[in-house]
Amino acid sequence: MKEQLPAPDFDSNKYQRPNQKWNCGWLKDGKPCPHGPDGKGQCGAQPDCRPLLKPGAEGEKAAYICTRPKAMGGPCEEGPKLDGTCCHEARKCQPDLSLRHKRGLFTALVIALTFGALFFVIYGSWRWRYLSPGKLSVQHDSPAFHDKARKIGASDQCGTCHVAARGGPVGWVQASLAAKPAPYQFGELLKNFKPTETRIDSNCQQCHTHNHFHEPNVLWHYSCSACHEEHLGAKRLKQVDATHCLICHGDERIMESSSKKGEVVDAGLFAFQRDNTRDSFHVNRPKEGYTRTIHEFSDDHPEFQINRGGYKDPDSLRFSHATHSSQNATMPLLGGKALDCASCHQTGSDGVYFKPPTFEKNCRVCHELQVDPQFSDLTLPHGNPGAVRSFLRSMENQYADYAVKKKIAQSGSEVDTFVKGRISSMRTLYGSGEELEKKVFFSTERTGPATRTGGIAAAGRSLFPGCAYCHEVKATADLPLITRPIIPERWMSQGKFNHSRHTTVNCLTCHSQATMSKEAADIMLPSQKLCASCHNPRGAARNECTECHTFHHQPAIKIPVFKRDEDAVNIP
């Protein structure tokens, strides 16, 4: 290999060495000295003109002249002295810091000032305001949250979640180095693509004691702060994005492993409902669990389990939506208006749930429990078999009170005459008191001697359909047993639905089966495809997983078991 030679115009006298601390030069002229400083940064005094022996012409002697490099001015005007030295006075070079060293000093100064400012900030009383990445959400910027901070010994709200914040800067560094993976473990940081629970996530459980992460068969516990992002401003926490759900639910291998884990987990751990204050309809968990891969609601989400499993409402109440539908031409008008869904189904104050229909508010207006064909407002009590029996076994007193209340009789003898006449008429119609009692509890007949039933005139209709006309009634040695009707307010116990957000949609748009349903056992949920017609990426409604699913598991809340074979008292 040939040695690399310098460029032809390279002048070693002018070459500046930037790695040296000092440079020497004539500062007034702005020119460098030909020689650099010594090891102590001292510059010498050297003449710029030097003697040069110039050969003489033919017949002449050689003579000394004073000269200097062209870059420094060329030949000197003064000639040499008698001793051959140049008479041009030597100028002393002055040392000057090199540009590199000046930059180094400036950088060191900036670093020192930065650390000084950080030291002042992080040890100051207002350090949290400086370090905070943003305001807390409304859920965490509340008196209850601040009270929790004081109870656990945190000097401010940051220390409530960030335990390391309570230890000051030294604790911060220690926590950073003890983290797994640590900040310097770049390879591990790149491989850590699954957000797992951290120390800050465990602090969430101090307040959220009833929210376990997810179902018992999850392969790992996801990070709370990965889904519920904080410090995004003084508003509610950001809605959980579906991309977090798809890390597991979109991966077939993870779902298969989760299914296998579910086979060895106690089945009782899966039994829960979202709201233990309401009646909910319960369906059995599939043997393989809810482990089908799903990527988007309108694409590969399965049909709702109630629909695909053909489930029926086990409630024994006898009721037909088709009979009460406005499309039933034989259905009498109520107050000049045909019945519609809102006639019986009314939302609560929050609009989320519908109030359960009750006999007094929704049924009695048509189905009055009239006991005497001559007096439509003399009605049986509803909801308590014992009260019904007491009413029937005290008919004489009931008639006497009724005569006085309605001013049918003025004196005691008139009241006695009225009572005896009505008792005689009732026995002519129904026989003995025991027979009347049996008819009230067990009769299912729809026709009878009445000309008026409830508030609706209909010749030939039964005077009072017995309890068994609507309810399941079982004979016992004592009072008849009437099965309590249970009307769930939540049909999908692991999902959620808000009716108040669907008020612009006609009821029959989603529950079109109602006009044809002849049994109360029909569960008239809309299909998944019908919901997806709006809830899709191009639709008018959101299609995030959390729109319907509340993913936190609450094993402490157990599903209430309704014992339908016990005496039901105070039926609504």
Helices and strands as residue ranges (DSSP letters): G 12-14, E 22-26, E 31-32, E 45-46, E 50-54, E 63-67, G 70-72, E 91-92, E 94-97, H 99-122, H 127-131, H 143-151, H 158-161, G 163-167, H 168-178, H 186-191, H 199-204, H 224-227, H 242-249, H 252-263, G 267-270, H 297-300, H 305-308, H 321-324, H 341-344, I 359-363, E 370-372, E 375-379, H 385-392, H 395-405, H 412-430, H 433-442, E 452-453, E 456-457, G 467-469, E 473-474, E 481-482, G 499-502, H 507-510, G 512-515, H 528-532, G 545-547
